[in-house]
Amino acid sequence: MIKRSVSEYIKTCMSEYFSVAVFGPRQCGKTTLIRELFPDFSYANLEDMNVRNLAKNDPEEFFTRFPEPVIIDEIQRVPELLSTVQVRIDSNKKKGQYIITGSQQISLKNSVSQSLAGRIALVQMQPLSMAELKASNIELDRDTQLASGFMPYLFAEQGHKPFEYYRNYVQTYLEKDIAQIGAVQDLMRFENFMRLLAGRTGQLVNNSALSGEVGVSSTTIGSWLSVLEASHLVFVLRPWYENRTNQVVKTPKVYFCDTGLASYLLGIETPEQMQRDPLMGNLFENLVVSEALKARYNSGAEPDLYFFRNSKGLEIDIILKENRLLNLFEVKSGKALNDDFTKNMQKFRELYSSYTTNGSVKGTVIYSGETYKSYKDFAYVNFHQTSDLFAPKTEPFVLRF
């Protein structure tokens, strides 16, 4: 079994809080990990109709059947159970008694935060990372990794076909998750929206343009994007800017949590297709940004990830903010060293010198080639090492290999 990097953070939270909520996309491994970490806990799956009805109709009897410490799976099915959890925490005051999981966050995160404020730690779990795969001696080439994605099921045993897996994944998501929350009335248009959004991964969110292509209002597009965010299938990267400037783009970019899902939605089935596809570069950027996010979440750190673009076309793919200092990263799918890759980082440093680090490395290019600790004042790092670049540091930023 592949060891999950977020394990230590979850165990730390359980020792410090009365309860822990683990959110993440469906099938990212939440239940498997939690049951592995806490095998002696009671386990209640609210997807089971009988268990769900018991939780709804008689919560006290529910906890008689599933006594603490307990894992409550898919809490979004009975969010009202959180009120009972709050009462029991306040009467018991014993830490590490409840773990709840959820794959659909619409209104749920607010419910958790309100009902269990000060009593709960929120953990964001993601699909597998390249670092986790590498620790299990799995390292795929660029195009295979982009097309395959990172869902644990695909690596549980050999022989699974990613394209078929994601076809079933999307179908289940539409018929089960979306149908349950009732936030989407036209599933066919919503699926088309997902496919069009995959074609815009790594690009600025433009609700008006999507509205025209999908045939719904801009408001509906915004609502549907929120649904995908709440389901943890996509995330947005916010722009970095100073309050005093009006010359920078302030619209976020959109990315998918898993490149395999985005590849399926684009109809990319094989590594050979990926290599030829005009959107391969966008998907590669998606992979790197999502890996950076995993590195932050898996250690319990705030993401603190941004991008930059101004009206003159100057763009930085990823900015990691540490305190007030900004670490700059450019993402390129190619394998060759190229001075052009670093020009934007150099210009940004000239414009915002008070925000950038003064170390020997002025910025980092994440690409498909070999790692060079320093090349003309910039680092070139192979994309398989992305996690090393973004894992939180307790000391000033120093690039290590």
C-alpha positions as CSV (number, residue, x, y, z in Angstrom):
1,M,0.0,0.0,0.0
2,I,1.3,3.5,-0.9
3,K,2.0,5.5,2.2
4,R,0.1,8.8,2.4
5,S,2.1,11.9,3.3
6,V,-0.9,13.5,5.1
7,S,-0.9,10.7,7.7
8,E,1.3,12.4,10.2
9,Y,-0.6,15.7,10.0
10,I,-3.9,13.8,10.7
11,K,-2.4,12.0,13.7
12,T,-1.1,15.3,15.0
13,C,-4.6,16.9,14.7
14,M,-6.2,14.0,16.4
15,S,-3.9,14.5,19.4
16,E,-4.7,18.2,19.6
17,Y,-8.4,18.5,18.7
18,F,-11.6,16.8,19.8
19,S,-12.5,16.0,16.2
20,V,-10.9,16.0,12.7
21,A,-12.7,16.5,9.4
22,V,-11.0,15.1,6.3
23,F,-12.3,16.6,3.0
24,G,-11.3,15.6,-0.5
25,P,-12.5,14.4,-3.9
26,R,-14.3,11.1,-4.0
27,Q,-12.0,8.1,-4.2
28,C,-8.9,10.0,-3.3
29,G,-8.3,7.5,-0.4
30,K,-9.9,9.2,2.6
31,T,-11.7,6.2,4.1
32,T,-8.9,3.7,3.3
33,L,-6.4,5.9,5.1
34,I,-8.5,6.8,8.1
35,R,-9.4,3.2,8.7
36,E,-5.8,2.2,8.4
37,L,-4.6,4.9,10.8
38,F,-7.3,4.2,13.4
39,P,-8.3,0.5,13.1
40,D,-9.8,0.3,16.5
41,F,-12.3,3.1,16.0
42,S,-16.0,2.4,15.4
43,Y,-16.9,2.9,11.7
44,A,-20.2,4.4,10.5
45,N,-20.8,4.8,6.7
46,L,-23.6,7.2,6.1
47,E,-23.9,6.0,2.5
48,D,-25.6,2.9,4.1
49,M,-29.3,3.7,4.1
50,N,-29.9,1.9,7.5
51,V,-27.0,3.7,9.1
52,R,-28.1,7.0,7.6
53,N,-31.7,6.6,8.8
54,L,-30.5,5.8,12.3
55,A,-28.3,8.9,12.4
56,K,-31.2,11.1,11.2
57,N,-33.9,9.7,13.4
58,D,-32.2,8.7,16.6
59,P,-28.7,10.2,16.9
60,E,-28.3,9.0,20.5
61,E,-29.0,5.4,19.5
62,F,-26.6,5.9,16.6
63,F,-23.7,6.6,19.1
64,T,-24.8,3.6,21.1
65,R,-24.3,1.4,18.1
66,F,-21.1,3.3,17.0
67,P,-19.5,4.4,20.3
68,E,-16.6,6.8,20.5
69,P,-13.9,7.0,19.2
70,V,-15.7,6.8,15.9
71,I,-15.2,7.4,12.2
72,I,-18.2,8.9,10.5
73,D,-17.9,8.6,6.8
74,E,-19.6,10.9,4.2
75,I,-21.0,13.3,6.8
76,Q,-22.6,15.4,4.0
77,R,-25.4,12.8,4.0
78,V,-26.5,13.7,7.5
79,P,-25.0,17.1,8.3
80,E,-27.5,17.6,11.2
81,L,-25.6,14.9,13.1
82,L,-22.9,17.5,13.8
83,S,-25.1,19.2,16.4
84,T,-25.1,15.9,18.4
85,V,-21.4,15.6,18.0
86,Q,-21.0,19.1,19.4
87,V,-23.1,18.3,22.5
88,R,-21.1,15.1,23.1
89,I,-17.8,16.8,22.7
90,D,-18.8,19.5,25.2
91,S,-19.9,16.9,27.7
92,N,-16.9,14.7,27.3
93,K,-13.9,17.0,26.5
94,K,-11.8,14.1,25.4
95,K,-9.5,14.7,22.4
96,G,-9.3,12.6,19.3
97,Q,-12.8,11.0,19.6
98,Y,-14.3,11.9,16.2
99,I,-13.1,11.7,12.6
100,I,-15.6,12.8,9.9
101,T,-15.0,12.6,6.2
102,G,-16.8,14.3,3.3
103,S,-16.4,14.4,-0.5
104,Q,-19.0,17.2,-1.1
105,Q,-18.3,20.5,0.6
106,I,-21.3,22.6,-0.5
107,S,-22.6,24.2,2.7
108,L,-20.9,21.4,4.7
109,K,-17.7,23.2,5.5
110,N,-19.7,26.1,7.0
111,S,-21.8,23.7,9.0
112,V,-18.7,22.0,10.4
113,S,-17.0,25.3,11.2
114,Q,-20.1,26.7,12.9
115,S,-21.2,23.6,14.8
116,L,-17.7,22.6,15.9
117,A,-15.8,25.9,16.0
118,G,-12.7,25.5,18.2
119,R,-13.4,21.8,18.5
120,I,-12.3,20.5,15.1
121,A,-9.3,20.5,12.7
122,L,-10.0,20.6,8.9
123,V,-7.7,18.5,6.8
124,Q,-7.7,18.8,3.0
125,M,-6.8,15.5,1.3
126,Q,-5.7,15.2,-2.3
127,P,-5.1,12.3,-4.7
128,L,-1.7,10.7,-4.7
129,S,1.3,12.9,-5.2
130,M,4.4,12.1,-7.3
131,A,6.4,12.0,-4.1
132,E,4.2,9.3,-2.7
133,L,4.4,7.3,-5.8
134,K,8.2,7.7,-5.9
135,A,8.4,6.4,-2.3
136,S,6.7,3.3,-3.6
137,N,9.1,3.0,-6.5
138,I,6.6,4.2,-9.0
139,E,7.8,7.0,-11.4
140,L,6.1,7.5,-14.6
141,D,7.2,9.5,-17.6
142,R,5.6,12.9,-18.2
143,D,3.0,11.9,-20.8
144,T,2.0,8.7,-19.0
145,Q,1.6,10.6,-15.7
146,L,-0.5,13.3,-17.3
147,A,-2.9,10.8,-18.9
148,S,-3.1,8.4,-15.9
149,G,-3.6,10.9,-13.1
150,F,-3.2,10.1,-9.5
151,M,-6.3,8.3,-8.1
152,P,-5.2,5.5,-5.7
153,Y,-7.4,2.9,-7.4
154,L,-5.3,3.1,-10.5
155,F,-2.1,2.1,-8.6
156,A,-3.6,-0.5,-6.3
157,E,-2.8,-3.2,-8.9
158,Q,-1.7,-3.3,-12.5
159,G,-4.1,-3.6,-15.4
160,H,-6.5,-0.7,-14.7
161,K,-7.2,1.5,-17.7
162,P,-7.3,5.2,-16.6
163,F,-9.6,6.3,-19.4
164,E,-12.3,3.7,-18.4
165,Y,-11.8,4.5,-14.8
166,Y,-12.4,8.3,-15.3
167,R,-15.4,7.6,-17.5
168,N,-17.1,5.7,-14.6
169,Y,-15.8,8.3,-12.2
170,V,-17.6,11.2,-14.0
171,Q,-20.7,9.1,-14.5
172,T,-20.9,8.3,-10.8
173,Y,-20.2,11.9,-9.9
174,L,-23.0,13.2,-12.1
175,E,-25.6,10.5,-11.2
176,K,-24.8,10.3,-7.5
177,D,-23.1,13.4,-6.1
178,I,-24.7,16.1,-8.3
179,A,-28.1,14.4,-8.1
180,Q,-27.9,14.3,-4.3
181,I,-27.2,18.0,-3.8
182,G,-29.7,19.1,-6.5
183,A,-27.6,22.1,-7.5
184,V,-27.7,21.3,-11.2
185,Q,-30.9,20.9,-13.2
186,D,-29.4,20.1,-16.6
187,L,-26.8,17.3,-16.3
188,M,-26.0,17.1,-20.0
189,R,-25.0,20.8,-20.1
190,F,-23.2,20.5,-16.9
191,E,-21.1,17.6,-18.3
192,N,-20.4,19.7,-21.4
193,F,-19.4,22.6,-19.1
194,M,-16.9,20.2,-17.4
195,R,-15.4,19.3,-20.8
196,L,-15.1,22.9,-21.8
197,L,-13.5,23.8,-18.5
198,A,-10.9,21.1,-19.0
199,G,-9.9,22.8,-22.2
200,R,-9.3,26.0,-20.2
201,T,-7.1,24.4,-17.4
202,G,-4.4,26.9,-16.4
203,Q,-6.3,29.8,-18.0
204,L,-8.2,32.7,-16.5
205,V,-11.7,32.0,-15.5
206,N,-14.1,33.6,-18.0
207,N,-17.7,33.0,-17.1
208,S,-19.1,35.1,-20.0
209,A,-17.2,33.1,-22.6
210,L,-18.3,29.8,-21.1
211,S,-21.8,31.0,-20.8
212,G,-22.0,31.5,-24.6
213,E,-20.6,28.1,-25.3
214,V,-22.6,26.1,-22.8
215,G,-25.9,28.0,-23.4
216,V,-26.6,29.1,-19.8
217,S,-26.2,32.4,-17.9
218,S,-22.9,33.7,-16.5
219,T,-24.5,33.4,-13.0
220,T,-25.1,29.7,-13.7
221,I,-21.5,29.2,-14.8
222,G,-20.3,30.8,-11.6
223,S,-22.6,28.5,-9.6
224,W,-21.5,25.4,-11.5
225,L,-17.8,26.3,-10.9
226,S,-18.6,26.6,-7.2
227,V,-20.1,23.1,-7.3
228,L,-16.9,21.7,-8.9
229,E,-14.8,23.5,-6.3
230,A,-17.0,22.2,-3.5
231,S,-16.6,18.7,-4.9
232,H,-12.8,19.2,-4.9
233,L,-12.6,18.4,-8.6
234,V,-11.2,21.8,-9.5
235,F,-9.5,24.6,-7.7
236,V,-8.6,28.2,-8.5
237,L,-5.3,29.9,-8.2
238,R,-5.6,33.5,-7.1
239,P,-3.4,36.3,-8.5
240,W,-0.8,38.1,-6.4
241,Y,-1.0,41.9,-6.5
242,E,-0.2,44.9,-4.5
243,N,-3.2,46.9,-3.3
244,R,-1.8,50.1,-4.9
245,T,-1.6,48.8,-8.5
246,N,-4.4,48.6,-11.1
247,Q,-2.2,47.2,-13.9
248,V,-2.4,43.5,-12.8
249,V,-4.9,40.8,-13.6
250,K,-7.1,40.1,-10.7
251,T,-9.1,37.2,-12.2
252,P,-8.2,33.7,-10.9
253,K,-7.0,30.7,-13.0
254,V,-8.7,27.3,-12.9
255,Y,-7.1,23.9,-12.5
256,F,-8.3,20.3,-12.1
257,C,-7.4,18.4,-8.9
258,D,-6.3,15.5,-11.2
259,T,-4.8,15.6,-14.6
260,G,-6.2,12.1,-15.4
261,L,-9.7,13.6,-15.0
262,A,-8.9,16.6,-17.2
263,S,-7.4,14.3,-19.8
264,Y,-10.5,12.1,-19.9
265,L,-12.7,15.1,-20.3
266,L,-10.5,16.2,-23.2
267,G,-10.7,12.8,-24.8
268,I,-7.0,12.1,-24.3
269,E,-6.7,8.3,-23.8
270,T,-3.0,7.4,-24.3
271,P,0.5,8.9,-23.6
272,E,1.0,9.1,-27.4
273,Q,-2.1,11.2,-27.7
274,M,-0.9,13.4,-24.8
275,Q,2.4,14.1,-26.5
276,R,0.7,15.4,-29.6
277,D,-2.1,17.3,-27.9
278,P,-2.0,21.1,-28.1
279,L,-3.1,21.3,-24.5
280,M,-0.3,19.1,-23.2
281,G,1.5,22.2,-21.9
282,N,-1.5,23.4,-20.0
283,L,-2.0,19.9,-18.5
284,F,1.7,19.9,-17.5
285,E,1.2,23.2,-15.7
286,N,-1.9,21.8,-14.1
287,L,0.2,18.8,-12.8
288,V,2.9,21.0,-11.3
289,V,0.4,23.4,-9.6
290,S,-1.6,20.6,-8.2
291,E,1.6,18.9,-6.9
292,A,2.6,22.2,-5.2
293,L,-0.8,22.3,-3.6
294,K,-0.5,18.7,-2.4
295,A,2.9,19.5,-0.8
296,R,1.3,22.3,1.2
297,Y,-1.9,20.5,2.2
298,N,-0.2,17.2,3.2
299,S,1.8,19.0,5.8
300,G,-1.0,21.1,7.1
301,A,0.4,24.4,5.7
302,E,-1.7,27.2,4.2
303,P,-1.4,27.0,0.4
304,D,0.0,30.5,0.0
305,L,0.2,29.9,-3.8
306,Y,-0.5,32.6,-6.4
307,F,0.3,33.6,-10.0
308,F,1.0,36.9,-11.5
309,R,0.1,38.6,-14.7
310,N,0.0,42.3,-15.6
311,S,-1.4,44.3,-18.4
312,K,1.9,44.3,-20.3
313,G,1.9,40.5,-20.5
314,L,4.4,39.8,-17.8
315,E,3.4,36.5,-16.1
316,I,4.8,34.3,-13.4
317,D,3.2,30.8,-13.3
318,I,3.5,30.1,-9.5
319,I,4.4,32.4,-6.6
320,L,5.0,30.8,-3.2
321,K,4.5,33.4,-0.5
322,E,6.6,32.9,2.7
323,N,6.0,35.7,5.2
324,R,6.4,38.7,3.0
325,L,8.8,37.2,0.5
326,L,7.9,35.7,-2.8
327,N,9.5,32.7,-4.4
328,L,9.1,32.5,-8.2
329,F,8.5,29.5,-10.4
330,E,8.1,29.1,-14.1
331,V,6.6,25.9,-15.5
332,K,7.8,24.6,-18.9
333,S,7.0,21.2,-20.4
334,G,10.2,21.0,-22.4
335,K,13.4,19.2,-21.5
336,A,16.1,21.7,-22.7
337,L,17.6,24.6,-20.8
338,N,16.5,27.9,-22.2
339,D,17.4,31.4,-21.1
340,D,13.9,32.6,-22.2
341,F,12.4,30.6,-19.4
342,T,13.8,32.9,-16.8
343,K,13.2,36.3,-18.4
344,N,9.8,36.9,-16.7
345,M,11.2,36.1,-13.3
346,Q,14.1,38.5,-13.8
347,K,11.7,41.3,-14.9
348,F,9.4,40.6,-11.9
349,R,12.4,40.8,-9.5
350,E,13.2,44.2,-11.0
351,L,9.7,45.5,-10.5
352,Y,9.1,44.0,-7.0
353,S,12.6,43.8,-5.5
354,S,11.4,44.4,-2.0
355,Y,9.3,41.3,-2.1
356,T,11.7,38.8,-3.6
357,T,14.4,36.8,-1.9
358,N,18.1,37.8,-2.0
359,G,19.5,34.2,-2.1
360,S,21.8,32.8,-4.7
361,V,18.8,31.3,-6.6
362,K,16.6,34.0,-8.2
363,G,13.9,31.7,-9.3
364,T,13.1,28.2,-10.3
365,V,12.1,26.6,-13.6
366,I,10.1,23.4,-13.2
367,Y,10.5,21.4,-16.4
368,S,10.9,17.9,-17.9
369,G,14.7,18.0,-18.1
370,E,17.5,17.2,-15.6
371,T,17.9,19.1,-12.3
372,Y,20.5,21.8,-12.0
373,K,20.9,23.5,-8.7
374,S,22.1,26.7,-10.3
375,Y,22.4,27.7,-13.9
376,K,22.9,31.4,-14.6
377,D,21.5,32.3,-11.2
378,F,18.3,30.2,-11.7
379,A,17.5,26.6,-10.7
380,Y,16.1,24.1,-13.2
381,V,14.3,21.3,-11.4
382,N,12.7,18.2,-12.8
383,F,9.0,18.1,-12.3
384,H,9.2,14.9,-10.3
385,Q,10.8,17.0,-7.5
386,T,8.0,19.5,-7.3
387,S,7.0,18.4,-3.7
388,D,10.5,19.2,-2.5
389,L,10.2,22.8,-3.6
390,F,6.9,23.5,-1.9
391,A,7.0,21.6,1.3
392,P,6.9,24.0,4.3
393,K,10.3,25.1,5.7
394,T,11.1,26.1,9.2
395,E,14.1,28.0,8.0
396,P,14.7,30.7,5.3
397,F,14.1,29.4,1.8
398,V,17.0,27.3,0.5
399,L,16.8,25.0,-2.5
400,R,18.1,21.5,-1.6
401,F,18.5,18.4,-3.8
